[in-house]
Amino acid sequence: MKSYSTLIYIAAIIVLQLFIIPVSAEETIPPLELPQVDASFKAPCFSTVYKQPTDPKEGQLQIGVTYTLWIPEGLKQVRGIIVHQHGCGSGSCTGSVTAAHDLHWQELARKNNCALLGPSFHQAKAQNCRLWCDPRNGSDKVFLNSLKKLAKASGHPEIATVPWCLWGHSGGGFWSSLMQMKYPERIVAIWFQSGTAFGYWTKGEIPAPTIPDAAMKIPMMANPGQKEKGHERFRRAWDGNIAMFKAYRAKGAPIAFTPDPQTGHETGDSRYLAIPFFDACLKLRLPDQVGDPLKDVDLEHGWLAPALSTDTPQPASKFKGDAANASWFPNKKVALAWQDFVKTGAVSDTTPPPAPTKVKVDKTTGTITWNAPTDFESGIQTFLIKRDGKLIGQIPEKPKNNRYGRQLFQGMSYGDTPVLPLLKFQFIDTTAEKGKSHNYQIIAVNTVGLHSK
């Protein structure tokens, strides 16, 4: 009898272990190893790393994260931070390591005296994305604490307290929609790129947050891909975005529904609308003095267009349709860009890029370097190099194929980030006679094919 009881005890231990082992394995999953980007640890970039805890406490973030902050050189005081938050999965995390180095997004930051922040979570394939994309699981606290560390490292104490523009793709949109409810007074504007938690909390799948009045005063764009509609895997991105738009607009919130006719869950060419949208919102909302509250948006000075249409937007004061079901825009420029985008999946541009400057030549090596402002409207696709009036090459020599949208100088990933390795403004002329003087000209070409003058 005693031996039988012992066998029962042993069997019980084995069964218990069968249930315990998977939980233990989840807790000990090694973090994702991110690609190293040396430039992330050199000014004007600053990085801080939160390591995955080995024995996480309740409410503590269980996944590691690296935050990389870019600050425009010479900027005396940062007025805000543009947060480029990637989505779920190891691929999105890996691709995000270059977010703070994106020349086009940097130009938005520079233009508005802001910094650009690229978070990169160390989410391994087997780890649950909700561990970080729901900020109530600790990622909000790590985010705020990391800003304090970056403020100290950069010598810009205001980094810890200035407001944010939140751009979030997929799980990043999920994260942004919940940050909106916790910290509405810190948020200038939000771009929901195929992601929001709204549909999950309205269906009871996650705890529903309290929606403060201040959250409904934040300008927003809900931007799913048309191909997500009815899609087996991604339909919830479409359904969640449109449901959120209808609910928030009914509350009077300044939000637009912006379906991309060209894409599914990838980001496509949305940056050509997201960047001018943030630019307009930053100009409307940033306080005159750093540290003061954000300015409220006057909805009556905005523009409106019927949702799920390509109709020409009208000033809010002249709009004759149902305003409660209409998309809202901060100004005429963004409104007309929206109309272009929902028709074509991009935004047209007729202005040439600025010309490169400070062209320098090392006659001993044939190395040519230059400075180049980024085309704010369309970004840069390539640089053409001329010697004595004749074309001798281009950078990149073979433009990186972008199957997600327009060709960019830095390439572009599924999640709207540059592709490694990061290119430099440099060309080596291997055919020039050593020691002989030549006249070199660098021509910038933007993503719609226009050349600098």
C-alpha positions as CSV (number, residue, x, y, z in Angstrom):
1,M,0.0,0.0,0.0
2,K,2.8,2.3,0.9
3,S,4.6,1.6,-2.5
4,Y,1.3,2.2,-4.3
5,S,1.0,5.6,-2.6
6,T,4.5,6.4,-3.6
7,L,3.8,5.6,-7.2
8,I,0.7,7.8,-7.1
9,Y,2.9,10.6,-5.6
10,I,5.5,10.2,-8.3
11,A,2.9,10.1,-11.1
12,A,1.4,13.3,-9.7
13,I,4.8,15.0,-9.7
14,I,5.3,14.0,-13.4
15,V,1.9,15.3,-14.4
16,L,2.4,18.5,-12.5
17,Q,5.7,19.0,-14.3
18,L,4.1,18.5,-17.7
19,F,2.0,21.6,-16.9
20,I,4.8,23.6,-15.3
21,I,7.6,23.0,-17.9
22,P,5.9,25.0,-20.7
23,V,5.5,28.1,-18.4
24,S,9.1,27.8,-17.2
25,A,10.2,27.5,-20.8
26,E,8.3,30.6,-21.7
27,E,10.0,32.5,-19.0
28,T,13.5,31.4,-20.1
29,I,13.2,32.0,-23.8
30,P,16.4,33.8,-24.8
31,P,15.9,37.3,-26.2
32,L,16.2,38.1,-29.9
33,E,19.7,39.2,-31.0
34,L,19.3,42.5,-32.9
35,P,21.7,43.6,-35.7
36,Q,24.4,45.9,-34.4
37,V,24.2,49.5,-35.9
38,D,27.4,51.2,-34.8
39,A,26.0,54.7,-35.6
40,S,23.3,54.2,-33.0
41,F,25.9,54.7,-30.3
42,K,27.6,57.8,-31.7
43,A,26.3,61.4,-31.5
44,P,24.0,62.7,-32.9
45,C,22.4,59.3,-31.9
46,F,22.1,58.0,-28.4
47,S,21.0,54.5,-27.3
48,T,19.9,52.9,-24.1
49,V,19.1,49.2,-23.5
50,Y,16.6,47.5,-21.1
51,K,17.6,43.9,-20.7
52,Q,15.2,41.1,-20.5
53,P,14.8,40.3,-16.8
54,T,15.7,36.7,-15.7
55,D,13.1,36.8,-12.9
56,P,10.4,39.4,-13.8
57,K,8.2,40.7,-11.1
58,E,4.5,41.3,-11.6
59,G,3.9,44.2,-13.9
60,Q,7.5,44.3,-15.0
61,L,8.3,44.3,-18.8
62,Q,9.4,40.8,-19.6
63,I,11.0,41.6,-23.0
64,G,14.1,43.6,-23.6
65,V,14.2,46.7,-25.7
66,T,16.7,49.1,-27.2
67,Y,15.8,52.8,-27.7
68,T,17.8,54.8,-30.2
69,L,17.3,58.6,-30.3
70,W,18.5,60.9,-33.0
71,I,18.8,64.7,-32.3
72,P,19.5,67.2,-35.0
73,E,23.0,68.5,-34.7
74,G,23.2,72.0,-33.2
75,L,19.7,71.9,-31.8
76,K,19.7,73.7,-28.5
77,Q,16.3,72.6,-27.1
78,V,14.1,69.6,-28.2
79,R,10.4,70.5,-28.6
80,G,9.0,67.0,-29.1
81,I,9.8,63.4,-30.0
82,I,8.6,61.5,-33.1
83,V,8.3,57.8,-32.0
84,H,8.5,55.3,-34.8
85,Q,7.1,52.1,-33.2
86,H,7.5,48.8,-35.1
87,G,5.0,45.9,-35.0
88,C,5.0,42.4,-33.6
89,G,7.4,39.6,-34.4
90,S,11.2,39.1,-34.7
91,G,11.2,40.4,-38.3
92,S,9.7,43.7,-37.3
93,C,12.0,44.0,-34.3
94,T,15.1,43.3,-36.5
95,G,14.1,45.8,-39.2
96,S,13.4,48.5,-36.6
97,V,17.1,49.0,-35.6
98,T,17.5,51.6,-38.4
99,A,14.4,53.7,-37.6
100,A,16.2,56.5,-36.0
101,H,18.6,56.7,-39.0
102,D,15.9,57.3,-41.6
103,L,16.8,60.5,-43.5
104,H,13.2,61.3,-44.4
105,W,11.8,61.0,-40.9
106,Q,14.9,62.9,-39.6
107,E,13.9,65.8,-41.9
108,L,10.5,65.9,-40.3
109,A,12.2,66.0,-36.8
110,R,14.7,68.6,-37.9
111,K,12.1,70.9,-39.4
112,N,10.2,71.0,-36.1
113,N,13.1,71.0,-33.7
114,C,12.2,67.5,-32.6
115,A,14.1,64.3,-32.0
116,L,13.4,60.9,-33.7
117,L,13.1,57.8,-31.5
118,G,13.3,54.2,-32.8
119,P,12.4,51.5,-30.3
120,S,13.6,47.9,-31.0
121,F,12.1,45.2,-28.8
122,H,14.1,42.0,-28.3
123,Q,11.0,39.8,-29.0
124,A,12.0,36.3,-29.9
125,K,9.8,34.3,-32.2
126,A,8.3,32.2,-29.4
127,Q,7.5,35.2,-27.2
128,N,4.0,36.7,-27.0
129,C,3.9,40.2,-28.5
130,R,1.3,41.3,-25.9
131,L,4.1,41.3,-23.3
132,W,5.3,44.6,-24.8
133,C,2.5,45.9,-27.2
134,D,0.1,46.2,-24.2
135,P,1.9,49.0,-22.3
136,R,0.0,47.9,-19.1
137,N,2.5,45.0,-19.0
138,G,5.3,47.4,-18.2
139,S,6.5,48.8,-21.6
140,D,5.1,52.2,-20.7
141,K,7.2,52.4,-17.6
142,V,10.3,51.3,-19.5
143,F,9.6,53.8,-22.2
144,L,9.4,56.7,-19.7
145,N,12.4,55.6,-17.8
146,S,14.4,55.2,-21.0
147,L,13.6,58.8,-22.0
148,K,15.0,59.9,-18.7
149,K,18.2,58.0,-19.4
150,L,18.4,59.4,-23.0
151,A,17.8,62.9,-21.6
152,K,20.9,62.5,-19.3
153,A,23.1,60.9,-22.0
154,S,22.3,63.5,-24.6
155,G,22.5,66.5,-22.3
156,H,18.9,67.4,-23.2
157,P,16.9,67.2,-19.9
158,E,13.8,68.2,-21.7
159,I,13.8,64.8,-23.5
160,A,12.2,63.3,-20.4
161,T,9.1,65.6,-20.5
162,V,8.5,66.8,-24.1
163,P,5.4,65.5,-26.0
164,W,5.3,62.8,-28.6
165,C,4.0,62.0,-32.0
166,L,3.2,58.3,-32.1
167,W,3.6,56.3,-35.3
168,G,2.7,52.7,-34.8
169,H,2.6,49.8,-37.2
170,S,0.5,46.7,-36.4
171,G,1.4,45.9,-32.7
172,G,2.9,49.4,-32.6
173,G,-0.6,50.8,-33.4
174,F,-2.0,48.5,-30.6
175,W,0.6,50.0,-28.2
176,S,-0.1,53.6,-29.4
177,S,-3.9,53.2,-28.9
178,L,-3.4,52.2,-25.2
179,M,-0.7,54.8,-24.6
180,Q,-3.3,57.3,-25.9
181,M,-5.6,56.4,-22.9
182,K,-2.8,56.6,-20.3
183,Y,-0.9,59.7,-21.4
184,P,-3.2,61.8,-23.7
185,E,-1.7,65.1,-22.4
186,R,1.7,64.0,-23.8
187,I,0.6,63.1,-27.3
188,V,0.6,65.5,-30.2
189,A,-0.9,63.2,-32.8
190,I,-1.1,59.5,-33.7
191,W,-0.7,57.5,-36.9
192,F,-2.3,54.0,-36.7
193,Q,-0.6,52.0,-39.4
194,S,-2.8,48.8,-39.7
195,G,-3.1,48.5,-35.9
196,T,-5.1,49.4,-32.8
197,A,-6.2,47.6,-29.7
198,F,-9.7,49.1,-30.0
199,G,-11.3,46.0,-31.6
200,Y,-9.8,43.8,-28.9
201,W,-11.0,45.7,-25.9
202,T,-14.5,46.2,-27.4
203,K,-14.8,42.4,-27.9
204,G,-13.6,41.8,-24.3
205,E,-10.4,40.1,-25.3
206,I,-8.3,42.5,-23.3
207,P,-9.3,44.8,-20.4
208,A,-11.0,47.9,-21.7
209,P,-9.2,51.2,-20.8
210,T,-11.0,54.3,-19.5
211,I,-11.2,56.8,-22.4
212,P,-10.4,60.3,-21.0
213,D,-11.8,63.3,-22.7
214,A,-8.2,64.5,-23.6
215,A,-7.7,61.3,-25.7
216,M,-10.5,62.4,-28.0
217,K,-8.7,65.7,-28.7
218,I,-5.6,64.1,-30.3
219,P,-5.5,64.3,-34.1
220,M,-5.4,60.8,-35.6
221,M,-5.1,58.9,-38.9
222,A,-6.3,55.3,-39.1
223,N,-4.4,53.8,-42.1
224,P,-5.2,50.1,-42.9
225,G,-4.4,48.5,-46.2
226,Q,-7.3,47.9,-48.5
227,K,-6.1,44.3,-49.0
228,E,-6.5,43.7,-45.3
229,K,-10.3,43.9,-45.7
230,G,-11.7,40.4,-45.4
231,H,-8.1,38.9,-45.2
232,E,-7.9,35.7,-43.3
233,R,-5.0,36.9,-41.2
234,F,-5.1,40.7,-41.2
235,R,-8.8,41.5,-41.4
236,R,-8.8,42.6,-37.8
237,A,-6.4,45.5,-38.7
238,W,-9.0,46.8,-41.1
239,D,-12.0,46.0,-38.9
240,G,-10.4,47.6,-35.8
241,N,-9.3,50.7,-37.6
242,I,-12.7,51.4,-39.2
243,A,-14.6,50.6,-35.9
244,M,-12.3,52.9,-34.0
245,F,-12.7,55.7,-36.6
246,K,-16.5,55.5,-36.4
247,A,-16.6,55.4,-32.6
248,Y,-14.1,58.2,-32.1
249,R,-15.5,60.4,-34.8
250,A,-19.0,60.1,-33.2
251,K,-17.4,61.5,-30.1
252,G,-16.1,64.5,-32.1
253,A,-12.5,63.4,-32.2
254,P,-10.2,64.7,-35.0
255,I,-9.6,61.5,-36.9
256,A,-9.5,60.4,-40.5
257,F,-10.0,57.0,-42.1
258,T,-7.2,56.5,-44.7
259,P,-7.3,53.2,-46.5
260,D,-4.3,52.5,-48.7
261,P,-5.6,51.1,-52.1
262,Q,-2.2,49.5,-52.9
263,T,-1.3,47.6,-49.7
264,G,-2.1,44.8,-47.3
265,H,-0.4,44.8,-43.9
266,E,2.9,46.3,-45.2
267,T,3.5,50.1,-44.7
268,G,3.8,50.9,-48.5
269,D,4.1,54.6,-49.3
270,S,2.2,55.9,-46.3
271,R,5.1,58.0,-45.1
272,Y,4.4,60.5,-47.9
273,L,1.1,61.3,-46.0
274,A,2.2,60.5,-42.5
275,I,5.1,63.0,-42.5
276,P,3.0,66.0,-43.7
277,F,0.2,65.0,-41.3
278,F,2.6,65.1,-38.3
279,D,4.2,68.3,-39.6
280,A,0.9,70.0,-39.6
281,C,-0.1,68.7,-36.1
282,L,3.3,69.7,-34.6
283,K,2.8,73.2,-35.9
284,L,-0.7,73.4,-34.5
285,R,-0.1,71.8,-31.1
286,L,3.5,72.3,-29.8
287,P,3.6,75.0,-27.1
288,D,5.5,78.2,-27.6
289,Q,7.6,77.5,-24.5
290,V,9.0,74.0,-23.9
291,G,7.2,72.6,-20.8
292,D,3.9,74.3,-21.4
293,P,0.8,72.2,-22.2
294,L,0.0,71.2,-25.7
295,K,-2.3,73.5,-27.6
296,D,-5.9,72.3,-28.3
297,V,-6.9,71.8,-32.0
298,D,-9.7,74.0,-33.3
299,L,-11.9,71.5,-35.2
300,E,-13.7,74.3,-37.0
301,H,-10.5,75.3,-38.7
302,G,-10.0,71.8,-40.1
303,W,-11.1,70.2,-43.3
304,L,-13.6,67.3,-43.8
305,A,-14.3,64.6,-46.4
306,P,-16.9,61.8,-46.4
307,A,-15.4,58.6,-45.0
308,L,-14.8,55.7,-47.4
309,S,-14.7,58.1,-50.4
310,T,-12.2,59.9,-52.6
311,D,-14.3,63.1,-52.6
312,T,-12.6,66.4,-52.5
313,P,-12.3,67.6,-48.9
314,Q,-13.9,70.9,-47.9
315,P,-13.3,73.4,-45.1
316,A,-15.2,72.2,-42.0
317,S,-17.2,75.5,-42.0
318,K,-18.5,74.8,-45.6
319,F,-19.0,71.0,-45.3
320,K,-22.6,70.0,-46.1
321,G,-22.4,66.3,-45.3
322,D,-22.6,64.3,-42.0
323,A,-19.6,65.7,-40.0
324,A,-19.9,62.9,-37.5
325,N,-19.0,60.3,-40.2
326,A,-16.5,62.4,-42.1
327,S,-12.7,62.3,-42.0
328,W,-11.0,65.3,-40.3
329,F,-7.8,66.9,-41.5
330,P,-5.7,69.6,-39.8
331,N,-5.3,71.8,-43.0
332,K,-5.9,72.0,-46.7
333,K,-2.5,70.7,-47.7
334,V,-3.0,67.5,-45.7
335,A,-6.6,67.1,-46.8
336,L,-5.7,67.2,-50.5
337,A,-2.7,64.9,-49.9
338,W,-5.2,62.5,-48.3
339,Q,-7.4,62.6,-51.3
340,D,-4.4,61.8,-53.5
341,F,-3.3,59.0,-51.2
342,V,-6.7,57.2,-51.0
343,K,-6.9,57.3,-54.8
344,T,-3.4,56.1,-55.6
345,G,-1.6,54.9,-52.4
346,A,0.9,57.7,-52.6
347,V,1.1,61.5,-52.7
348,S,2.2,63.4,-55.9
349,D,5.0,66.0,-55.9
350,T,6.1,68.6,-58.4
351,T,8.9,70.2,-56.5
352,P,12.6,69.2,-57.1
353,P,14.8,68.1,-54.2
354,P,17.3,70.5,-52.7
355,A,20.7,70.4,-54.3
356,P,23.6,68.7,-52.5
357,T,26.3,71.0,-50.9
358,K,29.9,71.0,-49.7
359,V,31.2,68.6,-52.4
360,K,34.7,67.5,-51.5
361,V,37.2,65.5,-53.4
362,D,40.2,63.5,-52.1
363,K,42.5,63.5,-55.2
364,T,44.7,60.7,-53.8
365,T,41.9,58.2,-53.4
366,G,39.2,59.6,-55.7
367,T,36.8,59.7,-52.9
368,I,34.0,62.3,-53.3
369,T,31.8,63.3,-50.3
370,W,28.9,65.8,-50.0
371,N,26.1,67.0,-47.7
372,A,22.5,66.6,-48.8
373,P,19.3,67.9,-47.3
374,T,16.5,65.5,-47.7
375,D,13.5,66.3,-49.9
376,F,10.8,66.8,-47.3
377,E,7.9,65.9,-49.7
378,S,9.3,62.8,-51.4
379,G,12.6,61.8,-49.9
380,I,15.7,60.9,-51.9
381,Q,16.0,58.0,-54.3
382,T,19.5,58.3,-55.6
383,F,22.5,60.6,-56.3
384,L,24.0,61.1,-59.8
385,I,27.7,61.9,-60.0
386,K,29.0,63.9,-62.9
387,R,32.7,64.6,-63.7
388,D,33.4,67.5,-66.0
389,G,29.7,67.4,-67.1
390,K,29.6,63.7,-67.8
391,L,27.7,61.1,-65.8
392,I,30.2,58.6,-64.3
393,G,28.1,56.8,-61.7
394,Q,25.3,56.9,-59.1
395,I,24.7,56.0,-55.4
396,P,23.4,53.5,-54.8
397,E,25.0,51.9,-57.9
398,K,22.1,49.4,-58.0
399,P,19.1,50.9,-56.2
400,K,17.8,48.6,-53.5
401,N,14.6,47.0,-54.7
402,N,11.6,48.2,-52.7
403,R,8.7,45.8,-53.3
404,Y,6.7,47.8,-50.8
405,G,6.7,51.2,-52.6
406,R,8.9,53.8,-54.1
407,Q,12.6,53.3,-54.4
408,L,14.5,55.1,-51.6
409,F,18.2,55.9,-51.2
410,Q,18.3,53.9,-48.0
411,G,15.9,51.2,-49.2
412,M,12.8,50.4,-47.2
413,S,11.6,47.4,-45.1
414,Y,8.1,46.0,-44.6
415,G,7.8,48.3,-41.6
416,D,9.0,51.6,-43.1
417,T,12.6,51.5,-42.0
418,P,15.9,51.8,-43.9
419,V,17.7,48.6,-45.0
420,L,21.2,47.7,-43.7
421,P,23.9,48.5,-44.4
422,L,23.3,52.3,-44.1
423,L,24.7,54.1,-47.1
424,K,27.0,57.2,-46.9
425,F,27.1,60.3,-49.0
426,Q,30.2,59.0,-50.7
427,F,31.4,57.9,-54.2
428,I,34.8,56.6,-55.2
429,D,35.9,57.7,-58.7
430,T,38.1,54.8,-59.9
431,T,38.5,56.0,-63.5
432,A,39.9,59.5,-62.8
433,E,43.6,60.3,-63.4
434,K,45.3,60.6,-60.0
435,G,46.4,64.1,-59.2
436,K,44.4,65.7,-62.0
437,S,41.8,68.3,-61.1
438,H,38.2,67.7,-62.2
439,N,34.8,69.5,-61.7
440,Y,32.4,67.2,-59.9
441,Q,28.7,67.8,-59.6
442,I,26.3,65.8,-57.4
443,I,22.6,65.7,-58.4
444,A,19.9,64.5,-56.0
445,V,16.9,62.6,-57.5
446,N,13.8,62.3,-55.4
447,T,11.3,59.3,-55.3
448,V,9.1,60.8,-58.1
449,G,12.2,61.2,-60.4
450,L,12.7,64.9,-60.1
451,H,16.3,66.2,-60.2
452,S,17.9,68.9,-58.0
453,K,18.9,72.1,-59.8
